[in-house]
Amino acid sequence: MLERTNLGWPETPFGSVTAPVQKPATWLTSVSLLWGEAGDEPMLMGVGVVLMKIHRTQSLPISAPLMHFGYRVLLPDAMGETAAIVRQLDTVLVQARRKSQIIVWHNGADDLHVLQQLPRTEGEPRRPGVTAIAGAWKDRATRERGTAHCVDTSHDLGPAGLISDTATAHGLEPLKSFAGQQQHVSGQEACDALMEERTAAFSPDALAVSVLSSALATALLGGKHTGRLHWEEPLSIFDALSEAAWEAAPSFLGGVASARSE
């Protein structure tokens, strides 16, 4: 499994439970998944998680040059790693449900349904994060005390459909390389390359930038929907990633901060 992150403690991104003093913060967490098919079985080709500090009640202005966010990207580097990636994702979801004010997902019900249907090997622990978030997603209008507000940017913000379509409708400029159905195509091509052991055709950077760009767009849209973020339109996702997260996919985003458009 491959990991790309700018978090100092990626497994406890909201703060270590052993730290004696932690500065309170209000968090928005977004999740994006990229799937492929290995025969008849779904294969997780990428997980992108973005964490943003937001104000508890006010809307904050943001721009690409001044944007700050934490991220964690998980990718397979061989067949059979879906279960390991899901375990890492589940840990994030358990923490986010309690530590975030807002959890944002685009078409979250679909991803959560597939996650719940994935087989577990004998002795493999249950997935409490997936189970809890899936339950909350069914009735997002009802929020259990002490847990995150769940937002589905496809259904709650709209227009329903692909993340690139929703982003464009709300003043975000998505990455052209992964707009429309191209993101799903790239995920399947990467899955096929792994199955056929075509190492040269497998591009971790392409997977990383694809799933991370979706997670960032989802976070921004969720922030807009809940009145926590606003920006001057259009806001380029490529510019934001190039400034704040180029190390996640250097071959796509460049080795230095850049103001150019993709």
C-alpha positions as a printed Julia matrix, in Angstrom:
262×3 Matrix{Float64}:
   0.0     0.0     0.0
   1.23    3.49   -0.9
   0.55    6.56    1.19
   0.87   10.26    0.34
   0.25   12.74    3.15
   1.31   16.06    4.63
   0.05   15.15    8.1
   2.57   14.77   10.88
   0.45   12.05   12.52
  -1.67   10.64    9.68
  -3.27    7.9    11.81
  -4.45   10.47   14.4
  -4.98   13.59   12.25
  -7.25   15.31   14.75
  -4.66   15.18   17.53
  -2.99   12.56   19.68
  -4.97   11.29   22.65
  -1.71   11.32   24.63
  -1.04   15.03   24.11
  -1.49   16.88   27.44
  -2.72   20.08   25.78
  -4.5    20.42   22.46
  -5.74   23.64   20.97
  -9.44   23.26   20.13
 -10.24   23.32   16.43
 -13.31   22.94   14.26
 -12.77   20.47   11.44
 -14.35   19.68    8.1
 -13.39   16.28    6.7
 -14.05   15.12    3.15
 -13.66   11.65    1.65
 -13.32   10.51   -1.95
 -12.92    6.94   -3.25
 -11.81    5.65   -6.64
 -12.9     2.16   -7.68
 -11.87   -0.38  -10.28
 -13.08   -3.89  -11.03
 -10.83   -6.93  -10.73
 -12.94   -9.52  -12.47
 -16.31   -9.4   -10.71
 -14.9    -7.88   -7.51
 -14.66   -4.14   -6.77
 -11.11   -3.01   -6.06
 -10.32    0.18   -4.19
  -7.85    2.11   -6.35
  -7.62    5.2    -4.2
  -8.77    6.9    -1.01
  -8.46   10.64   -0.59
  -9.14   12.41    2.72
  -8.94   16.18    3.12
  -9.09   17.98    6.47
  -9.78   21.69    6.75
  -9.98   23.92    9.78
 -13.14   26.0     9.6
 -14.8    28.58   11.84
 -17.52   27.25   14.09
 -20.15   29.7    12.81
 -18.67   32.05   10.19
 -17.82   31.7     6.5
 -14.11   32.04    5.74
 -12.75   33.43    2.44
 -10.29   31.18    0.64
  -8.08   31.42   -2.44
  -5.68   29.05   -4.17
  -2.44   30.82   -3.13
  -3.46   30.98    0.54
  -5.27   27.66    0.91
  -4.2    25.29    3.68
  -5.46   21.76    4.24
  -4.28   18.41    5.46
  -4.56   15.38    3.24
  -4.0    11.66    3.24
  -4.04    9.53    0.08
  -3.97    5.72    0.16
  -3.25    3.68   -2.99
  -2.62    0.02   -3.82
   0.72   -1.03   -5.23
  -0.3    -4.66   -5.74
  -3.4    -6.8    -6.02
  -5.3    -7.77   -2.87
  -4.78   -4.59   -0.87
  -8.37   -3.37   -0.73
  -8.94   -4.8     2.77
  -5.82   -3.1     4.14
  -6.82    0.24    2.64
 -10.35   -0.08    4.01
  -8.98   -0.71    7.5
  -7.05    2.55    7.33
 -10.1     4.39    5.99
 -12.28    2.96    8.75
  -9.91    4.34   11.4
 -10.22    7.79    9.84
 -14.01    7.56    9.78
 -14.22    6.52   13.43
 -12.22    9.59   14.44
 -13.89   11.98   12.0
 -17.36   11.09   13.23
 -16.45   12.34   16.71
 -13.82   14.98   16.0
 -15.16   16.73   12.88
 -18.05   19.14   12.85
 -18.77   18.24    9.21
 -18.1    15.13    7.1
 -18.53   15.6     3.36
 -18.82   12.9     0.69
 -19.96   13.02   -2.93
 -22.48   10.24   -3.61
 -21.51    8.87   -0.22
 -24.34    6.35   -0.08
 -22.99    4.51   -3.13
 -19.44    4.26   -1.77
 -20.63    3.27    1.69
 -22.89    0.56    0.25
 -19.97   -0.99   -1.64
 -17.74   -0.76    1.43
 -20.34   -2.58    3.51
 -20.63   -5.34    0.91
 -16.9    -6.05    0.74
 -16.16   -9.5     2.19
 -14.24   -9.83    5.44
 -11.85  -12.69    6.02
 -12.25  -14.87    9.1
 -10.97  -13.01   12.13
 -10.9    -9.64   10.36
 -12.28   -6.94   12.67
 -15.56   -5.23   11.91
 -15.61   -1.81   10.32
 -17.26    0.42   12.93
 -16.48    3.65   11.1
 -18.05    2.52    7.84
 -21.07    1.1     9.68
 -21.67    4.26   11.73
 -21.26    6.69    8.84
 -23.46    4.55    6.58
 -26.18    4.66    9.22
 -25.89    8.42    9.59
 -25.95    8.9     5.82
 -29.44    7.45    5.55
 -30.9    10.37    7.52
 -28.48   13.28    7.29
 -31.09   15.66    8.63
 -30.87   13.94   12.03
 -27.62   14.43   13.88
 -26.67   12.43   16.93
 -25.29   14.61   19.72
 -21.49   14.79   19.66
 -21.16   13.5    16.09
 -20.45   15.16   12.77
 -22.99   16.74   10.45
 -22.98   14.62    7.26
 -23.25   16.36    3.88
 -23.59   14.7     0.48
 -22.54   17.27   -2.1
 -24.29   15.43   -4.91
 -27.72   15.24   -3.26
 -27.67   18.02   -0.64
 -25.98   20.65   -2.8
 -26.4    19.38   -6.35
 -26.68   19.11   -9.22
 -26.61   15.36   -8.7
 -24.09   13.5   -10.79
 -20.31   13.54  -11.1
 -18.17   15.6    -8.74
 -16.71   17.55  -11.68
 -20.22   18.6   -12.76
 -21.21   19.75   -9.27
 -17.88   21.57   -8.85
 -18.31   23.45  -12.14
 -21.85   24.49  -11.19
 -20.57   26.11   -7.99
 -17.59   28.11   -9.16
 -14.84   25.5    -8.99
 -12.64   24.59  -11.94
 -11.98   20.81  -11.78
  -8.95   19.1   -13.27
  -9.69   18.59  -16.95
  -7.72   15.33  -16.99
 -10.27   13.71  -14.65
 -13.5    15.5   -15.56
 -16.59   13.58  -16.55
 -16.12    9.82  -16.7
 -12.35   10.09  -17.2
 -11.69    9.63  -13.49
 -13.42    6.25  -13.47
 -11.63    5.26  -16.67
  -8.24    6.07  -15.12
  -9.09    3.98  -12.06
 -10.02    0.97  -14.16
  -6.93    1.34  -16.34
  -4.75    1.35  -13.24
  -6.58   -1.72  -11.91
  -6.01   -3.55  -15.21
  -2.31   -2.64  -15.14
  -1.95   -4.14  -11.66
  -3.79   -7.33  -12.63
  -1.68   -7.76  -15.75
   1.56   -6.76  -13.96
   2.21   -3.96  -16.44
   4.32   -1.86  -14.08
   5.14    0.81  -16.66
   1.42    1.47  -17.23
   0.65    1.91  -13.54
   0.85    5.56  -12.44
   0.47    6.18   -8.69
   0.7     9.93   -9.32
  -2.31    9.79  -11.65
  -4.35    7.94   -9.04
  -3.21   10.28   -6.27
  -4.05   13.5    -8.08
  -7.36   12.09   -9.27
  -8.68   11.06   -5.86
  -7.13   14.05   -4.04
  -8.61   16.57   -6.47
 -12.04   15.03   -5.9
 -11.6    15.11   -2.13
 -10.55   18.78   -2.21
 -13.45   19.76   -4.46
 -15.81   17.86   -2.17
 -14.43   19.64    0.9
 -14.85   23.07   -0.69
 -18.38   22.32   -1.85
 -19.32   21.02    1.59
 -17.87   24.16    3.16
 -19.92   26.32    0.81
 -23.12   24.35    1.43
 -22.8    24.7     5.21
 -21.87   28.39    5.08
 -18.28   27.88    6.28
 -16.3    28.72    3.11
 -16.61   31.1     0.19
 -14.37   32.11   -2.72
 -14.08   34.33   -5.76
 -15.17   32.35   -8.8
 -13.73   30.5   -10.58
 -11.4    28.78   -8.12
  -8.95   26.37   -9.78
  -8.52   23.02   -8.05
  -5.27   22.52   -9.98
  -3.85   25.81   -8.69
  -4.86   24.97   -5.13
  -3.23   21.53   -5.3
  -0.09   22.93   -6.95
   0.31   25.45   -4.14
  -0.58   23.31   -1.14
  -0.12   19.64   -2.09
   2.24   19.32   -5.07
   4.23   16.61   -3.27
   1.21   14.28   -3.46
   1.73   13.85   -7.23
   4.88   15.68   -8.39
   4.71   14.51  -12.0
   1.25   16.08  -12.36
   1.47   19.07  -10.04
   5.12   20.07  -10.44
   7.94   20.22   -7.93
   7.36   23.83   -6.93
   4.35   25.99   -6.19
   2.84   27.12   -9.45
   0.14   29.54  -10.54
  -0.36   27.96  -13.97
  -3.63   26.31  -14.95
  -3.92   22.64  -15.86
